[in-house]
Amino acid sequence: MKSILAALRAKKTLVSDGAWGTFLHKKGLKPNEAPELWNLTRPDDVYNVAKAYIDAGAHLILTNSFGGSRIKLEGYGLADRAYELNKAAAQISRKAAGDTALVMGSMGPTGKLLMMGDVSPEEMYVAFKEQAVALADGGVDAILVETLSDLDEAQIAIRAAKENTSLEVLCTLTFEKTVQGEYRTMMGISPSDAVEVLKAAGADVIGANCGNGIAGMIDVVKEIRRVDPLVPVLVHANAGLPYFKEGETCFPEGPDEMASQLSDLIAAGANIVGGCCGTTPRHIARMVEVVSGLEQ
């Protein structure tokens, strides 16, 4: 097990991986199929996604476990296999990363709303605990709680990972720009609202993913930095804002366009940069080139 914080002390900027879901869909994953099941039924395809990002030069990669909580898996009839699926996800990414990169165990939202009583805080904690322990047992170096919009759910997930593993925990929320020009999660949380709450819950690294291209993420990072100039910040940006063409979701920014904005994102205060929806190994390879050039 290696330390992301130690890696950041040794190297000012780290590059993470890019999109997983769209990659798996291109390999044949169906819309009504649990991606996490592929960790057991099609592990080679999952490994190839992870390895593609390693080959692109990523310093960090994720695991195929975004929807791996038993609460989320229940919709596929897989709740009782949560531990098995998450451990397998970690083992696949660990194998791809070897000793060349660090692995972050992905834990996404449960899809249930605490405020509506869909699930209790205790049930949510138990589900995230099971997922975090399984990822740790599979060999991840850290846990990334990602794509959250509810601060209460984020705090529960962070605590479940912190209290039941010895791993560093990172947490990203998803912000979108309002008509007033502000950035908010679906639950109305701003980047500045989140900083101290996530840190107090135990997050070692905070940040944002999805919802924005790099241009929007620059504003999000600047807002975080106005509250805290020191906390490590992770950003996984989309390849621009999505649009629909002939029934398909498309993303406008290619590798060069995303890379051209990366130095501004880093200057704003991002310490870990990578991709979310619409990004590919080619996007990540260009990011690695930019980061390498900035460090020379």
N, C-alpha and C positions, 0 to 999 in steps of 0.2 A: 504494500500500500504506500503510495506516494502522496505528497502534499501539494495541492494547487497553490496554496499561499506561498510555500517555499519556491515553487516554480516561478511565481510572479516576482519574488524578490530577486531571483536569478535572471529573469528575462522580463523586461518591462511590459511587453504585450504578448499575449498568447492568442493563437488562432484555434477556434473550435470548428466543429463540422457544420454540415448544412442539413437540408431537408431529408427526412427519412420516409415519411408517408407517401409522398408522390413517387419516390424511388421504388418503393414496394409495390405501389399500384401499377407501375410500368412493368413490373415483373409478374403481374397477374393477380395481385391482391384484389379481392372483390369488395365493393362498398359495404356489404353486410357481413364481412368476415373480420374476426379479431386479428389485428396484426401480430399480437403477442403469441398467438397459437403457432405462427410460423417458426418461432424459436424452437419448437419441437418437431413440426411437420416438414419444414423447409429451412433448416438451419444454414445450409450452404448459401441460400439466397440472402439471408440476413447477414451472414458473414461477409458476403461480397459487397454489401452496402457499407458496412463498417470499414472494410479493407480499402474501398475506393477512396474514402476520406483520409485514411492513413497514407495511402499512396499520393494523395494530393498535398500532403505535408502538414495536416492538422496536428496540433499539439494535444488536443483534447477531442474525444469522441463520446457520443451518447450511447445508450442502450435501447433496444427495441422493446421498451416497457412503458411508454407514455400513458397508455390506458390500462396499466397492469394492476390497479387496485382491485380487490375482490368486489368492491361496490360497482366499479365500471364493468368488470368482467362478468358480473351477474347477468347483464343483458345478453350475453352470448352463451349462458349456461356453463360458464367456466370459473365461477367464483371459488370452487374448492380446489382449483389448480393454480391459484394465484402465486403461491410460493414457488412451485415448480417452474412456472412460466417466467417469473422474474429472475430466478437464479440462472436459468438457461440463457436469458437475455444478457446477463452480466458475463457469463462464461464465454459467449460468442464474441462480444466486444473486447473482452480481455484477451482472447486469443488473437484477434485482429491487431490489437494495439501492441501486444508483446511488451517489450521494455522501451519502446520508442515514444509512446504517448500515454496520457492519463485517460481514465475512463470515468465518466459521470453517469451514475444511474438515474435515468429519467423517471420522474414521478409527476404525472399530469393531474388535472382536476378530476374529481370523482363523477362530475356531472350532476350531482345532487346539491340542493340549496339548503343550507343550515337554517336560514331565516324562514323558510317555508315549512320546516319540519320534515323534509324529505328523509333526513338522516340525523341522528343525534351526534353531538360532538364526540361522545365516547365511541360510537360505532366508526366514525371517521378516523379517529386516532388509532383504533385497533387495525383498521384496514391499511393505513399508511405505515404503521409499525411493521406489519407483516411484509409489506412490499420492501421497505427499507432494509429489513433484516435479510430478506432473500437476496437483494442486490449486493449487500455487503458479503454475504456468504458466497456469492458468485464471483467476487473479486474486484468490485469497482473501487476506485480511489476516493470518490466523493458522491454525494447525492445532489441532483439538481431538481428542485421543486419548480416546475415551469408552467407557464401559460395560465397563471392564476388570475382571477379577477376579484375574489373575495378575500379580504385580509384575514378573516377568522379562519377560513380553510387553510390559507397559507401558513398561519401561525401553528395550526394543529399539525400540518405536514412537517414543518421544520422541527417542532418539538418531538414528534414521533421518531424522526431520523436521529436527532441529537441525543435523545434519551435512551435509545436502544441500539446505537452503533457508535463506533469511535471515529466516524468519518466527518470530514468537513461538509458543510451543507451550503449550497447556493440556492438562491430563489429569484425567479423572474416573474413579473406581472406583465399582463398584456394591456397596453394603453392604446386608445384611439383618439384622434383629434376631434374635438367637438366643434359645433358651429361657431362657438365663441373663440375658437382658436386655442383652447386648453386641451391638455391630455388627461384622459380619465379611463379607468377600467369600466367594464359594464356595470359595476356596482358603485361607480362614482368616485373611486379612489384616485387621487393624483399621485404622481411620482414623489412629491415632497411629503404627502401624507404617509407614504409607505416606509420611508427610510428608517426612522427610529423604531417603528413597530416591528419590522422584519429583523433588525439588528437585535432588539430586545428579546425576540423569540429564539435567537441563536444563529441566525444566518451569518456566515462568514463572508459571503459575496452576495450582492444584490444586483438587480438590473431589470432588463426588459427583453421580451421576445415577441415575435409575431406582431400583427397589427399595423406595422409601419415599415417603410423602406428606411434606408440609412438616413435620409434627410430628416424624417420625423424623429428618428432615434437620437440624432444630434441634440434636438431640443429637449428630449426626455433626459438625456445624460446631463445637460447643462442644468436642468432643474434639480436633479439629484445632487449635483456638485454644489449648488447654492446652499443646500442643507448640510452636506457632509463632503468635505474635500478629500477625505482619506479612504473611505470604505472602497474596497475593490468592486468594480462595476463590470458586469457581463452584458453584452448585447448580441442577440441573435436576430438580425433584421431580415425581413422579406426581400425578395428581389423586386422591390417596388410595390406599388399598390395593385392588387389584382383587378382584372377585368374579364368579362365573358366574351368569348368569340366562338361562334358555331357550337354553342352548348358546352364549351370547355372553359375552365378557369385558366387564365393566362397571366403571366407576370412579365412586365415590360423591360426589366433591367437585366442585361447580360453581365457576364463576368467583368468586362472592362468598365462598364458604367458603374457597377457597385464599387469596384476597386478604386475608381477615380474619386469617390467620396470618403474613402476609408480614413485617410489621414486627418480629415476634419473631425471624424467621429472620435478618433484617438486623441486628438488635440482637445476635444471637449471633455475628455476624462474617462473614456472607456479603456478598460484593462484587458478584457477578454472579448474578442470579436469573432463572429461566426454568422451562419445563415439559418434562416427558417424557411418558410414556404417559398417554393420557386427556385431555391438555390441548389446547386449541383456541385460535384467535385471540382468542376472547372472554376466555379465561383470561388471556392475555397483555395484552390491553387493560386489564383490571382491575389487573393488576400495575403497569402503567405509571402508572395513576392513583394507586395507593398510593405508589409511589416518588416521583412528582411532588409529592404532598402532604407527604411526609416532608422534602423538600428546600426547602419554602417557609418 
